Structure formats: C-alpha cells, structure tokens
C-alpha cells in the first residue's frame, strides 16, 4: 500500500511571497547585460530585470 500524502492549501503569504513589493512599485532590479548598443539611438543601453517578478526595463546612457 502506498503512502498517504496530506492535502494542504498554500497560505496567501506563501502564494504571493515577494510579489506584493513589486505590485507596489518596489522592484529588485538587477543588470542583465553590462553593455548593449542600440543602433537606432546610437548609444549604450542597460537592461534591468526584476529578480522577484521578471519585469524588464531599459535605460539609455
């Protein structure tokens, strides 16, 4: 006979862990690539990605 696995719902804090800060605009930005050159703008572009939610933003230097 197999093992009985208890069913437990995830708590709200476990389900949305680290997501509430991003929803309020407090992302944890990390640099994805150091130097990327945009041909149309003619300048270097830095790509940032949030470590929690995966959102991306670009910043031209």
Secondary structure, 3 states (H helix, E strand, C coil): CCCCCCCCCCCHHHHCCCHHHHHCCCCCEEEEEEEEEECCCCEEEEEEEECCCCCEEEEEC
